[in-house]
Amino acid sequence: MNWVLIGASTIARDYMIGAIRAQGAGRVSWVVSGSQERAAEYARQNDIPGATSDLDEALRDPSIDAVYISSTNEKHQSQAIAAIAAGKHVLCEKPLSTTIEGATAMVRAAKAAGVVFATNHHLRCAGSHRAIRSLIRDNAIGRVLSMRVFHAVHLPEGLRGWRLDNPDAGGGVIPDITVHNADLVRFILGEDPQDVAAQMGVSGMGKGVEDSAMSVWTMPSGAMVMSHESFTHPFAGSGIEIHGTEGSIFAKGVMGQDPEGEIEMVTAAGRKPVPFDNHNLYDESVRRFCEAVAGDGTPAATGLDGIKSLQVAMAVRTSARTGQRQTLKYEEIA
């Protein structure tokens, strides 16, 4: 497949370009940035032949099959709609949009055009989380009672900027990290949060947006989920805990972009490590996307997955702002 990168981003440079090129004859032919100068320099550094600040120029290239969107969040909708109108398949970073209506419009447009649309929720591509999901499905710890997600990190300096001071661009820890946690909980437990109660605040980095949040979610099964996100915790570590009637699962260091961490299961029989495959998360996401384009299965995370994770994150923010529990009603995609 031949790709356009929409957004001269760090994640594309560090992860996605390599993942695209790892797919046999996969190649990146264009990078689009708001600045022609930045596009040209990014293209030079990453051996990309085409560089432009004009999205339409790249989309007019008949050899292009797909686009990967990693621009700032408020641009996703218009860029995805343009790519869909040009007949290109779309892999978009989370959150899909700054509004649920925008995300829904993107997915509906892709469905109407007959192109593949996917959300790049990379965590569900990790071998660690897939191993945990299998344990839950196999009833290894009995009925799930609760889950704790701790994803409080120290935002690297190179990723700060708009994430900390620009609500119009989709800044804040909730659209950046809570949306990931929402998708991961949905993926592992196989159900959608029913209602949420939350608090958020500024603990040292945010200027005009929240940099820390905590929330409690109730699942249809009755399980409770506690989720903690922050940009300001340098030594907290990250991971998940899942507690059931017959055991518990403890996973540490599994919330990042690389296939790292460790998992342990504790039952009446004692403690035992849980092995998992350490494949590249982004290679897996792109592989699944390419297979879906070829008519073989679905992407790792669909557009509907992206909408639902955004709805959970938006409910968390609304609850934190209003002090009121929010009940979720999920969008239907006709």
KOLTOR-494283 format. One record per residue (C-alpha): residue in three letters; x, y, z; residue number from 1. Coordinates in steps of 0.1 Angstrom, whole numbers, plus 5000, padded with zeros to 4 digits. Layout:
pt r=ALA&xx=X&yy=Y&zz=Z&k=NUM
...
***
This chain:
pt r=MET&xx=5000&yy=5000&zz=5000&k=1
pt r=ASN&xx=5011&yy=5036&zz=4993&k=2
pt r=TRP&xx=5004&yy=5061&zz=5020&k=3
pt r=VAL&xx=5001&yy=5098&zz=5028&k=4
pt r=LEU&xx=5010&yy=5110&zz=5063&k=5
pt r=ILE&xx=4987&yy=5138&zz=5073&k=6
pt r=GLY&xx=5007&yy=5155&zz=5101&k=7
pt r=ALA&xx=5045&yy=5157&zz=5104&k=8
pt r=SER&xx=5042&yy=5141&zz=5139&k=9
pt r=THR&xx=5065&yy=5125&zz=5164&k=10
pt r=ILE&xx=5044&yy=5093&zz=5165&k=11
pt r=ALA&xx=5046&yy=5090&zz=5127&k=12
pt r=ARG&xx=5083&yy=5094&zz=5127&k=13
pt r=ASP&xx=5090&yy=5071&zz=5156&k=14
pt r=TYR&xx=5065&yy=5043&zz=5150&k=15
pt r=MET&xx=5042&yy=5046&zz=5120&k=16
pt r=ILE&xx=5067&yy=5051&zz=5091&k=17
pt r=GLY&xx=5085&yy=5019&zz=5101&k=18
pt r=ALA&xx=5053&yy=5000&zz=5106&k=19
pt r=ILE&xx=5041&yy=5010&zz=5071&k=20
pt r=ARG&xx=5074&yy=5001&zz=5055&k=21
pt r=ALA&xx=5074&yy=4967&zz=5074&k=22
pt r=GLN&xx=5043&yy=4956&zz=5054&k=23
pt r=GLY&xx=5060&yy=4941&zz=5024&k=24
pt r=ALA&xx=5059&yy=4967&zz=4997&k=25
pt r=GLY&xx=5044&yy=4994&zz=5020&k=26
pt r=ARG&xx=5057&yy=5028&zz=5013&k=27
pt r=VAL&xx=5051&yy=5065&zz=5023&k=28
pt r=SER&xx=5050&yy=5088&zz=4993&k=29
pt r=TRP&xx=5038&yy=5121&zz=5009&k=30
pt r=VAL&xx=5038&yy=5140&zz=5041&k=31
pt r=VAL&xx=5014&yy=5169&zz=5046&k=32
pt r=SER&xx=5020&yy=5196&zz=5072&k=33
pt r=GLY&xx=5006&yy=5230&zz=5079&k=34
pt r=SER&xx=5040&yy=5244&zz=5070&k=35
pt r=GLN&xx=5057&yy=5237&zz=5037&k=36
pt r=GLU&xx=5091&yy=5242&zz=5053&k=37
pt r=ARG&xx=5083&yy=5217&zz=5081&k=38
pt r=ALA&xx=5069&yy=5192&zz=5055&k=39
pt r=ALA&xx=5101&yy=5195&zz=5034&k=40
pt r=GLU&xx=5124&yy=5190&zz=5063&k=41
pt r=TYR&xx=5104&yy=5161&zz=5077&k=42
pt r=ALA&xx=5104&yy=5144&zz=5043&k=43
pt r=ARG&xx=5141&yy=5149&zz=5040&k=44
pt r=GLN&xx=5147&yy=5134&zz=5074&k=45
pt r=ASN&xx=5125&yy=5104&zz=5068&k=46
pt r=ASP&xx=5132&yy=5096&zz=5031&k=47
pt r=ILE&xx=5097&yy=5106&zz=5019&k=48
pt r=PRO&xx=5096&yy=5118&zz=4982&k=49
pt r=GLY&xx=5066&yy=5142&zz=4985&k=50
pt r=ALA&xx=5062&yy=5171&zz=5009&k=51
pt r=THR&xx=5034&yy=5197&zz=5008&k=52
pt r=SER&xx=5012&yy=5219&zz=5029&k=53
pt r=ASP&xx=4983&yy=5213&zz=5004&k=54
pt r=LEU&xx=4964&yy=5182&zz=5013&k=55
pt r=ASP&xx=4945&yy=5182&zz=4980&k=56
pt r=GLU&xx=4979&yy=5180&zz=4962&k=57
pt r=ALA&xx=4987&yy=5147&zz=4979&k=58
pt r=LEU&xx=4952&yy=5133&zz=4976&k=59
pt r=ARG&xx=4952&yy=5139&zz=4938&k=60
pt r=ASP&xx=4981&yy=5114&zz=4935&k=61
pt r=PRO&xx=4963&yy=5083&zz=4919&k=62
pt r=SER&xx=4989&yy=5059&zz=4933&k=63
pt r=ILE&xx=4979&yy=5067&zz=4969&k=64
pt r=ASP&xx=4958&yy=5040&zz=4987&k=65
pt r=ALA&xx=4955&yy=5053&zz=5023&k=66
pt r=VAL&xx=4962&yy=5081&zz=5047&k=67
pt r=TYR&xx=4974&yy=5081&zz=5082&k=68
pt r=ILE&xx=4962&yy=5111&zz=5102&k=69
pt r=SER&xx=4982&yy=5123&zz=5132&k=70
pt r=SER&xx=4976&yy=5161&zz=5131&k=71
pt r=THR&xx=4962&yy=5180&zz=5160&k=72
pt r=ASN&xx=4928&yy=5167&zz=5170&k=73
pt r=GLU&xx=4906&yy=5195&zz=5157&k=74
pt r=LYS&xx=4919&yy=5189&zz=5122&k=75
pt r=HIS&xx=4910&yy=5152&zz=5120&k=76
pt r=GLN&xx=4875&yy=5155&zz=5108&k=77
pt r=SER&xx=4880&yy=5178&zz=5078&k=78
pt r=GLN&xx=4912&yy=5159&zz=5068&k=79
pt r=ALA&xx=4895&yy=5125&zz=5070&k=80
pt r=ILE&xx=4864&yy=5137&zz=5051&k=81
pt r=ALA&xx=4887&yy=5151&zz=5023&k=82
pt r=ALA&xx=4906&yy=5118&zz=5021&k=83
pt r=ILE&xx=4874&yy=5098&zz=5020&k=84
pt r=ALA&xx=4860&yy=5120&zz=4993&k=85
pt r=ALA&xx=4892&yy=5112&zz=4973&k=86
pt r=GLY&xx=4885&yy=5075&zz=4977&k=87
pt r=LYS&xx=4914&yy=5068&zz=5002&k=88
pt r=HIS&xx=4913&yy=5044&zz=5031&k=89
pt r=VAL&xx=4918&yy=5062&zz=5065&k=90
pt r=LEU&xx=4937&yy=5052&zz=5096&k=91
pt r=CYS&xx=4932&yy=5080&zz=5121&k=92
pt r=GLU&xx=4948&yy=5087&zz=5155&k=93
pt r=LYS&xx=4926&yy=5090&zz=5185&k=94
pt r=PRO&xx=4905&yy=5109&zz=5194&k=95
pt r=LEU&xx=4888&yy=5108&zz=5161&k=96
pt r=SER&xx=4875&yy=5143&zz=5166&k=97
pt r=THR&xx=4869&yy=5170&zz=5193&k=98
pt r=THR&xx=4832&yy=5162&zz=5191&k=99
pt r=ILE&xx=4811&yy=5130&zz=5190&k=100
pt r=GLU&xx=4792&yy=5144&zz=5161&k=101
pt r=GLY&xx=4824&yy=5150&zz=5141&k=102
pt r=ALA&xx=4836&yy=5114&zz=5148&k=103
pt r=THR&xx=4803&yy=5100&zz=5137&k=104
pt r=ALA&xx=4803&yy=5120&zz=5105&k=105
pt r=MET&xx=4837&yy=5106&zz=5096&k=106
pt r=VAL&xx=4827&yy=5070&zz=5101&k=107
pt r=ARG&xx=4794&yy=5075&zz=5082&k=108
pt r=ALA&xx=4812&yy=5091&zz=5053&k=109
pt r=ALA&xx=4836&yy=5062&zz=5051&k=110
pt r=LYS&xx=4808&yy=5037&zz=5052&k=111
pt r=ALA&xx=4789&yy=5055&zz=5024&k=112
pt r=ALA&xx=4821&yy=5057&zz=5003&k=113
pt r=GLY&xx=4830&yy=5021&zz=5008&k=114
pt r=VAL&xx=4865&yy=5027&zz=5022&k=115
pt r=VAL&xx=4881&yy=5013&zz=5053&k=116
pt r=PHE&xx=4882&yy=5036&zz=5083&k=117
pt r=ALA&xx=4901&yy=5027&zz=5114&k=118
pt r=THR&xx=4911&yy=5042&zz=5147&k=119
pt r=ASN&xx=4948&yy=5038&zz=5158&k=120
pt r=HIS&xx=4941&yy=5025&zz=5193&k=121
pt r=HIS&xx=4975&yy=5008&zz=5195&k=122
pt r=LEU&xx=4971&yy=4994&zz=5230&k=123
pt r=ARG&xx=4946&yy=4967&zz=5219&k=124
pt r=CYS&xx=4973&yy=4955&zz=5195&k=125
pt r=ALA&xx=4997&yy=4946&zz=5224&k=126
pt r=GLY&xx=5004&yy=4910&zz=5231&k=127
pt r=SER&xx=5002&yy=4918&zz=5268&k=128
pt r=HIS&xx=4966&yy=4931&zz=5266&k=129
pt r=ARG&xx=4956&yy=4903&zz=5242&k=130
pt r=ALA&xx=4969&yy=4877&zz=5268&k=131
pt r=ILE&xx=4949&yy=4894&zz=5295&k=132
pt r=ARG&xx=4917&yy=4895&zz=5274&k=133
pt r=SER&xx=4921&yy=4857&zz=5267&k=134
pt r=LEU&xx=4924&yy=4850&zz=5305&k=135
pt r=ILE&xx=4892&yy=4870&zz=5311&k=136
pt r=ARG&xx=4874&yy=4852&zz=5282&k=137
pt r=ASP&xx=4886&yy=4818&zz=5295&k=138
pt r=ASN&xx=4872&yy=4827&zz=5330&k=139
pt r=ALA&xx=4906&yy=4823&zz=5345&k=140
pt r=ILE&xx=4898&yy=4846&zz=5374&k=141
pt r=GLY&xx=4861&yy=4840&zz=5376&k=142
pt r=ARG&xx=4835&yy=4868&zz=5373&k=143
pt r=VAL&xx=4852&yy=4902&zz=5370&k=144
pt r=LEU&xx=4845&yy=4924&zz=5400&k=145
pt r=SER&xx=4867&yy=4954&zz=5394&k=146
pt r=MET&xx=4894&yy=4968&zz=5372&k=147
pt r=ARG&xx=4920&yy=4996&zz=5379&k=148
pt r=VAL&xx=4938&yy=5014&zz=5351&k=149
pt r=PHE&xx=4967&yy=5036&zz=5362&k=150
pt r=HIS&xx=4981&yy=5056&zz=5333&k=151
pt r=ALA&xx=4996&yy=5086&zz=5350&k=152
pt r=VAL&xx=5029&yy=5095&zz=5333&k=153
pt r=HIS&xx=5052&yy=5124&zz=5329&k=154
pt r=LEU&xx=5045&yy=5140&zz=5295&k=155
pt r=PRO&xx=5078&yy=5142&zz=5276&k=156
pt r=GLU&xx=5089&yy=5178&zz=5267&k=157
pt r=GLY&xx=5087&yy=5172&zz=5230&k=158
pt r=LEU&xx=5050&yy=5162&zz=5233&k=159
pt r=ARG&xx=5038&yy=5192&zz=5253&k=160
pt r=GLY&xx=5027&yy=5224&zz=5235&k=161
pt r=TRP&xx=4991&yy=5222&zz=5224&k=162
pt r=ARG&xx=4983&yy=5192&zz=5247&k=163
pt r=LEU&xx=4988&yy=5215&zz=5277&k=164
pt r=ASP&xx=4974&yy=5248&zz=5266&k=165
pt r=ASN&xx=4950&yy=5246&zz=5237&k=166
pt r=PRO&xx=4915&yy=5233&zz=5243&k=167
pt r=ASP&xx=4904&yy=5242&zz=5208&k=168
pt r=ALA&xx=4931&yy=5218&zz=5194&k=169
pt r=GLY&xx=4918&yy=5190&zz=5217&k=170
pt r=GLY&xx=4944&yy=5195&zz=5244&k=171
pt r=GLY&xx=4941&yy=5179&zz=5279&k=172
pt r=VAL&xx=4948&yy=5145&zz=5294&k=173
pt r=ILE&xx=4912&yy=5133&zz=5289&k=174
pt r=PRO&xx=4912&yy=5133&zz=5251&k=175
pt r=ASP&xx=4949&yy=5122&zz=5251&k=176
pt r=ILE&xx=4949&yy=5093&zz=5276&k=177
pt r=THR&xx=4914&yy=5087&zz=5290&k=178
pt r=VAL&xx=4903&yy=5079&zz=5255&k=179
pt r=HIS&xx=4930&yy=5052&zz=5252&k=180
pt r=ASN&xx=4920&yy=5037&zz=5286&k=181
pt r=ALA&xx=4883&yy=5036&zz=5275&k=182
pt r=ASP&xx=4891&yy=5016&zz=5244&k=183
pt r=LEU&xx=4914&yy=4992&zz=5264&k=184
pt r=VAL&xx=4887&yy=4986&zz=5290&k=185
pt r=ARG&xx=4862&yy=4979&zz=5263&k=186
pt r=PHE&xx=4886&yy=4956&zz=5245&k=187
pt r=ILE&xx=4896&yy=4936&zz=5276&k=188
pt r=LEU&xx=4862&yy=4933&zz=5293&k=189
pt r=GLY&xx=4842&yy=4931&zz=5261&k=190
pt r=GLU&xx=4815&yy=4956&zz=5273&k=191
pt r=ASP&xx=4809&yy=4993&zz=5272&k=192
pt r=PRO&xx=4809&yy=5015&zz=5302&k=193
pt r=GLN&xx=4773&yy=5023&zz=5314&k=194
pt r=ASP&xx=4779&yy=5054&zz=5335&k=195
pt r=VAL&xx=4808&yy=5075&zz=5348&k=196
pt r=ALA&xx=4816&yy=5098&zz=5377&k=197
pt r=ALA&xx=4848&yy=5119&zz=5375&k=198
pt r=GLN&xx=4870&yy=5146&zz=5388&k=199
pt r=MET&xx=4898&yy=5165&zz=5370&k=200
pt r=GLY&xx=4923&yy=5192&zz=5378&k=201
pt r=VAL&xx=4956&yy=5210&zz=5371&k=202
pt r=SER&xx=4985&yy=5196&zz=5390&k=203
pt r=GLY&xx=5015&yy=5213&zz=5374&k=204
pt r=MET&xx=5015&yy=5214&zz=5336&k=205
pt r=GLY&xx=4981&yy=5223&zz=5322&k=206
pt r=LYS&xx=4973&yy=5258&zz=5312&k=207
pt r=GLY&xx=4936&yy=5261&zz=5302&k=208
pt r=VAL&xx=4932&yy=5223&zz=5301&k=209
pt r=GLU&xx=4932&yy=5195&zz=5327&k=210
pt r=ASP&xx=4964&yy=5176&zz=5332&k=211
pt r=SER&xx=4951&yy=5150&zz=5356&k=212
pt r=ALA&xx=4918&yy=5131&zz=5359&k=213
pt r=MET&xx=4903&yy=5102&zz=5379&k=214
pt r=SER&xx=4870&yy=5085&zz=5372&k=215
pt r=VAL&xx=4849&yy=5055&zz=5382&k=216
pt r=TRP&xx=4829&yy=5036&zz=5356&k=217
pt r=THR&xx=4801&yy=5011&zz=5360&k=218
pt r=MET&xx=4799&yy=4983&zz=5335&k=219
pt r=PRO&xx=4767&yy=4965&zz=5324&k=220
pt r=SER&xx=4780&yy=4933&zz=5341&k=221
pt r=GLY&xx=4782&yy=4952&zz=5374&k=222
pt r=ALA&xx=4820&yy=4954&zz=5374&k=223
pt r=MET&xx=4835&yy=4987&zz=5385&k=224
pt r=VAL&xx=4864&yy=5004&zz=5368&k=225
pt r=MET&xx=4887&yy=5031&zz=5382&k=226
pt r=SER&xx=4908&yy=5050&zz=5357&k=227
pt r=HIS&xx=4936&yy=5075&zz=5366&k=228
pt r=GLU&xx=4954&yy=5096&zz=5340&k=229
pt r=SER&xx=4979&yy=5124&zz=5343&k=230
pt r=PHE&xx=5007&yy=5142&zz=5325&k=231
pt r=THR&xx=5025&yy=5151&zz=5357&k=232
pt r=HIS&xx=5036&yy=5119&zz=5375&k=233
pt r=PRO&xx=5073&yy=5110&zz=5367&k=234
pt r=PHE&xx=5075&yy=5079&zz=5390&k=235
pt r=ALA&xx=5040&yy=5065&zz=5392&k=236
pt r=GLY&xx=5045&yy=5037&zz=5366&k=237
pt r=SER&xx=5015&yy=5024&zz=5346&k=238
pt r=GLY&xx=4995&yy=4993&zz=5343&k=239
pt r=ILE&xx=4962&yy=4976&zz=5351&k=240
pt r=GLU&xx=4947&yy=4953&zz=5377&k=241
pt r=ILE&xx=4917&yy=4931&zz=5372&k=242
pt r=HIS&xx=4901&yy=4914&zz=5402&k=243
pt r=GLY&xx=4876&yy=4885&zz=5400&k=244
pt r=THR&xx=4859&yy=4860&zz=5422&k=245
pt r=GLU&xx=4886&yy=4834&zz=5416&k=246
pt r=GLY&xx=4917&yy=4855&zz=5411&k=247
pt r=SER&xx=4934&yy=4887&zz=5401&k=248
pt r=ILE&xx=4956&yy=4898&zz=5373&k=249
pt r=PHE&xx=4984&yy=4924&zz=5378&k=250
pt r=ALA&xx=5000&yy=4940&zz=5348&k=251
pt r=LYS&xx=5028&yy=4966&zz=5351&k=252
pt r=GLY&xx=5045&yy=4987&zz=5324&k=253
pt r=VAL&xx=5021&yy=4976&zz=5297&k=254
pt r=MET&xx=5005&yy=5010&zz=5289&k=255
pt r=GLY&xx=5032&yy=5023&zz=5266&k=256
pt r=GLN&xx=5040&yy=5023&zz=5229&k=257
pt r=ASP&xx=5065&yy=4994&zz=5231&k=258
pt r=PRO&xx=5059&yy=4957&zz=5238&k=259
pt r=GLU&xx=5072&yy=4958&zz=5274&k=260
pt r=GLY&xx=5060&yy=4950&zz=5309&k=261
pt r=GLU&xx=5051&yy=4920&zz=5330&k=262
pt r=ILE&xx=5019&yy=4902&zz=5339&k=263
pt r=GLU&xx=5012&yy=4880&zz=5370&k=264
pt r=MET&xx=4980&yy=4861&zz=5378&k=265
pt r=VAL&xx=4972&yy=4852&zz=5414&k=266
pt r=THR&xx=4947&yy=4825&zz=5423&k=267
pt r=ALA&xx=4942&yy=4800&zz=5452&k=268
pt r=ALA&xx=4969&yy=4779&zz=5435&k=269
pt r=GLY&xx=4994&yy=4807&zz=5439&k=270
pt r=ARG&xx=5012&yy=4832&zz=5418&k=271
pt r=LYS&xx=5024&yy=4826&zz=5382&k=272
pt r=PRO&xx=5037&yy=4848&zz=5354&k=273
pt r=VAL&xx=5017&yy=4852&zz=5323&k=274
pt r=PRO&xx=5037&yy=4850&zz=5291&k=275
pt r=PHE&xx=5027&yy=4872&zz=5261&k=276
pt r=ASP&xx=5039&yy=4878&zz=5226&k=277
pt r=ASN&xx=5062&yy=4909&zz=5222&k=278
pt r=HIS&xx=5053&yy=4919&zz=5187&k=279
pt r=ASN&xx=5055&yy=4955&zz=5176&k=280
pt r=LEU&xx=5021&yy=4972&zz=5184&k=281
pt r=TYR&xx=5021&yy=4995&zz=5154&k=282
pt r=ASP&xx=5032&yy=4968&zz=5130&k=283
pt r=GLU&xx=5002&yy=4949&zz=5141&k=284
pt r=SER&xx=4978&yy=4978&zz=5138&k=285
pt r=VAL&xx=4990&yy=4986&zz=5102&k=286
pt r=ARG&xx=4990&yy=4949&zz=5093&k=287
pt r=ARG&xx=4953&yy=4945&zz=5104&k=288
pt r=PHE&xx=4944&yy=4977&zz=5085&k=289
pt r=CYS&xx=4960&yy=4964&zz=5053&k=290
pt r=GLU&xx=4943&yy=4931&zz=5056&k=291
pt r=ALA&xx=4909&yy=4949&zz=5060&k=292
pt r=VAL&xx=4916&yy=4969&zz=5029&k=293
pt r=ALA&xx=4923&yy=4937&zz=5011&k=294
pt r=GLY&xx=4889&yy=4923&zz=5023&k=295
pt r=ASP&xx=4903&yy=4900&zz=5049&k=296
pt r=GLY&xx=4888&yy=4908&zz=5083&k=297
pt r=THR&xx=4885&yy=4941&zz=5101&k=298
pt r=PRO&xx=4910&yy=4967&zz=5115&k=299
pt r=ALA&xx=4922&yy=4961&zz=5151&k=300
pt r=ALA&xx=4901&yy=4991&zz=5162&k=301
pt r=THR&xx=4872&yy=5002&zz=5139&k=302
pt r=GLY&xx=4857&yy=5037&zz=5135&k=303
pt r=LEU&xx=4829&yy=5026&zz=5159&k=304
pt r=ASP&xx=4855&yy=5017&zz=5185&k=305
pt r=GLY&xx=4869&yy=5053&zz=5181&k=306
pt r=ILE&xx=4835&yy=5068&zz=5185&k=307
pt r=LYS&xx=4827&yy=5048&zz=5217&k=308
pt r=SER&xx=4861&yy=5055&zz=5233&k=309
pt r=LEU&xx=4855&yy=5092&zz=5226&k=310
pt r=GLN&xx=4820&yy=5091&zz=5241&k=311
pt r=VAL&xx=4835&yy=5077&zz=5273&k=312
pt r=ALA&xx=4862&yy=5103&zz=5275&k=313
pt r=MET&xx=4836&yy=5131&zz=5268&k=314
pt r=ALA&xx=4814&yy=5117&zz=5296&k=315
pt r=VAL&xx=4844&yy=5118&zz=5320&k=316
pt r=ARG&xx=4851&yy=5154&zz=5312&k=317
pt r=THR&xx=4814&yy=5164&zz=5315&k=318
pt r=SER&xx=4811&yy=5146&zz=5348&k=319
pt r=ALA&xx=4842&yy=5163&zz=5361&k=320
pt r=ARG&xx=4830&yy=5198&zz=5350&k=321
pt r=THR&xx=4795&yy=5194&zz=5363&k=322
pt r=GLY&xx=4800&yy=5172&zz=5394&k=323
pt r=GLN&xx=4773&yy=5149&zz=5381&k=324
pt r=ARG&xx=4773&yy=5112&zz=5371&k=325
pt r=GLN&xx=4769&yy=5107&zz=5334&k=326
pt r=THR&xx=4749&yy=5079&zz=5318&k=327
pt r=LEU&xx=4762&yy=5069&zz=5283&k=328
pt r=LYS&xx=4740&yy=5064&zz=5253&k=329
pt r=TYR&xx=4761&yy=5052&zz=5224&k=330
pt r=GLU&xx=4758&yy=5063&zz=5188&k=331
pt r=GLU&xx=4742&yy=5041&zz=5162&k=332
pt r=ILE&xx=4759&yy=5040&zz=5128&k=333
pt r=ALA&xx=4732&yy=5033&zz=5102&k=334
***
